[in-house]
Structure formats: C-alpha cells, structure tokens
Amino acid sequence: QNPTFTYTAGGFYDVTLTASNACGADTETKVGFISVLGNDECAGAIPVVVGLNGPFTNSGSTTSLPAWPCAAGGSDVWFSFTATCPQTVTFDTCTGSSYDTCIEVFDGSCGALNSLICNDDSCGLQSSATVTAVVGATYYVRVGGYGGRQGNFSLNVTTSGAGTFSTITTGCGAN
C-alpha cells in the first residue's frame, strides 16, 4: 500500500509505520517524528520586524544550501527583513534561545544568495550579526544550530544610525 499524506506547513506529525513479511508474521512498528516547517528553506522565509520576534523553533528542520561558512551550522530556518531606512541592522538570538545558535545574513534573492556575515557565539552560546542596510533591500537571515543543534529561539532585530525603522509607518525618523 502507498499511503497518501497531507502536510501543513509548520505542522508536527507523529508517524507510525507497520511492516510485516509475506506470511503476515513478525510485524514491527516504528514511531517517528516529522516536522514540516514552512521556513525550512529560503523561499519560505518568515518576515520579521524591528523588535523581538518569535518564539520560533528549528526542531525537525533540515540543513539548507549553501553550506554554512561558520559554526558547522545546520538544522536551519529562514527569515526575511526589508530595510526601509539606511542604517545598521543587528539580528541576534541572545534572548530566549534554548540551544547553541548560529546566524548567517544574506542579500540577493533565494536563487542567488550573497553571504554578508556568519556568526557563532556573540552572547554566550547565542549569535549576533550586523549589516549595513540599503533602503529597499531584502535581507535573508538563516538561524541554525552549532553542529546542527536544535531548539527554541527568538530573533531580535535592532537598528542604529541616521534614522529609526518604524513598524507603524514605512518612513524614517530622526533619532
């Protein structure tokens, strides 16, 4: 038999498989866990805003390409941030993370990513990465675990520089 499954992005599923030999004997049951995360690849990146975003998880995620240039990163999930002001933007997992995280920030598009910075262990075992934002550019943030570790985390986005990002308006204001 070939069962049909319907998965929902962000869902967690218990899977039970039963197999038997041709005579119907020696039945064995295996229980597994499948996580279908909507942001397991760049194309499903979840938009984030200035402030504390989450909580999120990378539990059950896969390791995306391109290969991590730092932290032997793995088990990653993706986020996007679009700059509305010209200033520096910092992405960090320093608050609310339950495991050893790593962060990589890209510009470009999901089909043509350009790595800007990769970081491991900026604030204890958590990570922080800062980029200079170009107005209108979208940045892709990949959060994973050192050596593929998994757990829960929050993604904090802070800004500094000539103006302040606003979650209410799309304009820039003075500090």
C-alpha positions in Angstrom: 0.0 0.0 0.0 1.1 3.5 -0.7 -0.5 5.8 1.8 -1.2 9.5 1.0 -0.3 12.2 3.5 -1.3 15.8 3.6 1.1 18.0 5.5 0.6 21.6 6.6 3.5 24.0 6.8 4.5 24.4 10.4 2.9 21.2 11.5 4.3 18.5 13.7 3.3 14.9 13.0 3.8 11.5 14.7 4.2 8.8 12.1 3.7 5.1 12.8 4.9 2.6 10.2 3.9 -1.1 10.3 5.7 -3.7 8.2 5.2 -7.5 8.0 6.7 -10.3 6.0 4.9 -12.1 3.2 3.3 -14.5 5.6 2.0 -11.8 7.8 4.3 -12.5 10.7 7.0 -10.6 12.5 5.1 -7.3 12.5 7.3 -4.4 13.6 6.1 -0.9 14.4 8.4 2.1 14.3 7.3 5.5 15.5 8.9 8.6 14.0 8.5 12.4 14.1 8.3 14.6 11.1 8.3 18.4 11.3 7.1 20.3 8.3 8.4 23.9 8.8 7.2 26.4 6.4 10.5 28.4 6.6 12.8 25.4 6.3 14.2 26.8 3.0 14.9 30.4 1.9 11.8 30.5 -0.3 9.6 30.2 2.8 11.4 32.9 4.8 9.2 34.4 7.5 9.2 38.2 7.5 10.5 39.8 10.8 10.3 43.4 12.1 12.3 45.5 14.4 11.9 44.2 18.0 11.8 40.7 19.4 10.2 38.1 17.0 9.2 34.6 18.0 9.4 32.3 19.7 10.5 30.0 16.8 12.0 26.5 16.6 14.4 24.8 14.3 13.4 21.4 15.6 13.0 19.0 12.8 14.5 21.3 10.2 17.0 20.3 7.5 20.3 22.0 6.6 19.9 24.3 3.6 22.4 25.1 0.9 24.7 26.9 0.6 27.0 25.3 3.2 27.5 27.2 6.4 30.8 29.1 6.4 30.9 29.2 10.3 29.9 27.2 13.3 29.4 23.9 11.4 25.9 25.3 11.2 22.9 23.1 10.4 19.2 22.5 11.1 18.4 26.0 9.8 15.3 28.0 9.3 14.9 31.3 7.3 13.6 34.8 7.9 13.5 38.0 5.8 13.8 41.6 6.6 13.3 44.5 4.2 15.1 47.7 5.0 13.1 51.0 4.9 15.9 53.2 6.2 19.7 53.5 5.6 21.3 52.2 8.8 22.8 49.3 10.5 20.6 46.3 11.4 21.6 43.7 14.0 19.9 40.3 14.1 20.5 38.2 17.3 19.3 35.2 19.2 20.6 36.5 22.6 17.2 36.4 24.2 15.1 33.3 24.6 17.3 30.7 23.0 17.5 27.2 24.4 20.5 25.9 22.4 23.8 26.9 20.8 22.7 29.1 17.8 24.4 30.5 14.7 23.2 33.2 12.3 24.1 34.0 8.7 22.8 37.0 6.8 22.5 37.2 3.0 21.4 39.8 0.5 20.3 38.9 -3.1 17.5 36.6 -3.8 16.8 33.0 -2.7 18.1 31.8 -6.1 21.2 33.9 -5.9 22.2 34.5 -2.3 25.3 36.5 -1.3 26.6 35.8 2.2 27.3 39.0 4.1 28.2 37.7 7.6 28.1 34.5 9.6 28.4 34.4 13.4 28.6 31.9 16.3 28.8 32.7 20.0 28.5 36.5 20.4 26.4 36.5 23.6 27.3 33.3 25.4 26.3 30.4 23.0 23.9 32.6 21.1 24.7 34.6 18.0 24.5 38.2 16.6 25.1 39.6 13.1 25.2 43.2 12.0 24.8 44.5 8.4 24.6 48.0 6.8 21.2 48.2 5.3 20.4 49.6 1.9 17.0 51.1 1.6 14.5 48.7 -0.2 16.9 45.7 0.1 15.6 42.5 1.5 18.0 40.5 3.8 17.6 36.8 4.4 18.6 35.6 7.9 19.3 31.9 8.4 19.2 30.7 12.0 20.6 27.3 12.8 22.4 25.4 15.4 26.1 24.8 16.0 26.8 21.3 14.7 23.1 21.0 13.8 21.8 21.6 17.3 18.0 22.2 17.6 15.7 24.0 20.0 13.6 27.1 20.5 14.8 30.7 20.0 13.6 34.3 19.4 15.1 36.5 16.8 15.7 40.1 17.9 16.1 42.9 15.3 17.6 46.2 16.3 18.7 49.2 14.3 21.0 52.2 14.8 22.2 55.1 12.6 20.7 58.1 10.9 17.0 57.1 11.3 14.9 54.6 13.1 12.8 51.9 11.4 9.2 52.0 12.3 6.8 49.1 12.5 3.9 51.6 12.1 5.0 53.6 9.1 7.3 53.0 6.2 9.2 56.2 6.7 12.4 57.0 8.5 12.5 59.3 11.5 15.3 61.1 13.4 16.8 59.5 16.5 
